[in-house]
């Protein structure tokens, strides 16, 4: 299968574009390549018309699923991190020192951290109208995927910890009586997991909102810099 890359050749108009990424890394690579092509070229605003609806939806979809994936991975990590702080599970042993907890937090938030660093680095190379459109729709998709999915998961975790707590406890109790491997799980759920679900999902919601805000801040900062540069050259 041919790679989905940006192609603007000398024998084509400079507003030609062909980029339908399938993954977040491909989207960032497409932005980098487009930015390289646009650097130093005349860049009138009408070039944005080449970035059609299918391109926008493609970048939005990639960002959406990337945000959803980061949300799920970080939520699991944050719940485990809260359980570690509570002493319910070991964190590199049972001492739970400051260094151990700090390292556990870094590991739990690594999906967001990696995405944030890679995206900011890529956004710093935006140099034209089309690469700017690519970055914008990727950021919109990521923000919607991470924040909205985290909000829904927070509602689910809160419901499990409150409204459905008794039902889940009784189910786990009967499961432990039927299968010895699960014996005692109901106590862990009641005393440890329910508060960790609420605290961890709330922390993850704040993280997703913060990461999305930083991505948009990086995008608008670069856009403002490009606008000032274009005005200066004129």
N, C-alpha and C positions, 0 to 999 in steps of 0.2 A: 504494500500500500504506500502510495506516495506521501511524503511528509507534507503537513500543512504549514506552509511558511509564507511569509510576506514576500511578494515578488513585484518589484518595480524595476523593470529593465529599461535600457536606454531607448529601445524601439517602441516602448509603450508610454502612454501619458503618465506623468508623475503622480496622478491621482488614482492610478490603478491599485487595487489591493486584493489579495487573496489570502485570508487568514481565518481558519476555523479550528481553533485549538480544541483538543480533547481533554487536556489535563492542565492544572494550574502552572506547572513548569513550562509547558508548551506556550501558554498564554504569556508568561513573563518573557520567554525567549522571543516570541513574536513582537512584543513591545520593544525589546532591545534591538532587534533587527530593523524594525520600522524606524526607530529613533536614529539608528546609524545611517539609514538611507536618507532620512529627512534633514540630517545635520548639514547646514550650509546651503540648503536648497531654498528656492523661493517657495513660500508656504502660505498662499492665500487661503482665506477662510472657506472658500467653496470646496476645497479639497475634502472637507468633512463629509460631503455628499457621497464620497466613495465608500465611506464606512456605513454600509447599508444595514437594514434591520436584521438580516440574518447574521451579520458580523456582531452586532450589538448583543443579540440573543445568545450567540455562541460564547462570547466573553462573560456575559452575565451568568449563563448556566455553569460555566467552569468555576467562576467565583462562588456561586451558590453552593455547589457540591463541596468545594474546598472548605468553605465556612462551616458547612454541616459536619464534614469529617473532623475538622479541628475541634469543633464543639463537643462531639461525642468523646473523642480521645481525651480532651482536657477535662471534661466532666468526670470521667472515670478516674483520672489522675487526681482531681481535686477531692473527690469523695474519699479516696484512699489516703490522701494527705491529711484530711481532717480526722479520719480514723486513727492515723498515726499520731497526730497531736493529742488525741484523746487517750492514747495508750491502748486502744482496742486492737491494733495490729502493730507489729514491729517495724521500725524504720531503721534499716541498717543495724539491727540489734535493738535492744530494749532501752538504751540510754536516752535516746531522743534529745540529743544535745542540739545547740543552735546550729552548728555546722550540718548535722544530719538533716534537720528540718529544712534548712536553706537549700541543701542539695536536693531533697525530696521535692521541694516547691519548684525548683528549676526543671526537674525531670517532668513533673506534672504539667507544667506550662510550656514545655518544649514545642508542641505543635504550633501554638500561637507565636512563640518567640521566633521560630524558624521562618514561618510565613511572613512575619513582620519585617525581619531583617532582609530577607530576599526581595520582598516587594518594595521596601523603601529604597534599597540599592538600585532596583530596576527603575523606579519612578524618577530617581535622580538623573537618569539619562534621557528622559522624555525631551524631544527636541522639535516636535511639529504637531500639526493639527490631528493627524490620524493616530499617532502614538498616544496623544493625549486622550482621544476618544476611547482607545483600547483600555487605557489605564482606568478611566472613569467607570466604564461599565464593569470592569473586573472588580473594582473596589465596591461598587454598588451591589453586585452579586454576592461578594464575600460578606459584606455587612448584613445583608438580608439573611443569608444562609446561617451565619453564626448567631446573630442577635435574636432573630425570630425563633430559630430552632432551640436556642438556649432558654428563651422565655417559655416555650411550650414544655420543654423538659423540666423546667423549674416548677411549673404548675403540676406536672405529673408527679415529681418527687414530693412536692408539698402535699398532694392528695394522698400519696402512699403513706406519708408520715403522720397524717391527721385523719382524714375521713375514712381511709381504707385500712388504717393501722390495725384495728381489731380483727378484721377479716383476714388480712395477711398473716397476723400472728396465729390465729386459729388454724389456718391452712398449714403453716410451717410446723405447728405443734403436732397436727395429725400426720404430717409427712415424717417428722422425727420419730413418731411412734411406729410408723410402718417400716421405715428404713433407718437402721441404727446409725448410718453414716451422717444423717442430718439431725441427729439428736442434739439439742442445745442451740440449734440455729435460731429458734424462735426467741430465745433470750438475747442473743446477739442482735437480732433485728430490733427488738423492742428498746433495748437500752443504748445501743451504739449506732446501728445503721440508720435509724430514722432521723436522729439529729444530724448525722453526717450527710444524709441526703439533702436536707434543707440547707445546711450551711455550705456544703460543697457546691450545690447547684446555684446558690445565690452568689457565691464568690466567682463561679464560672460566668454567670451573667454579667457581672461587673467587668470581668476580664474581656469578654467578647465585645462589650460596648467600648471599652478603652482601646482595644486593638483596632476596632473599626474606626474610631475617632482619629487615631494616630495615622492610619492609612489615608483618610481623607485630608488630614492636615498636611501630610507629605505631598499629596496630589495637588492641593490648592496652593501650597507654597511654591511648588515647581511651576504651576500654571501662571502664578503671579510673576515669577522671575522671568518666564518666557515672554509674558506680555510687556514687561518693562524693557526687556532686551529688544523686542521688536519695535517698540516705540522709540527707543534710543537710536536704533539703526535707521529709522525713517527720518 
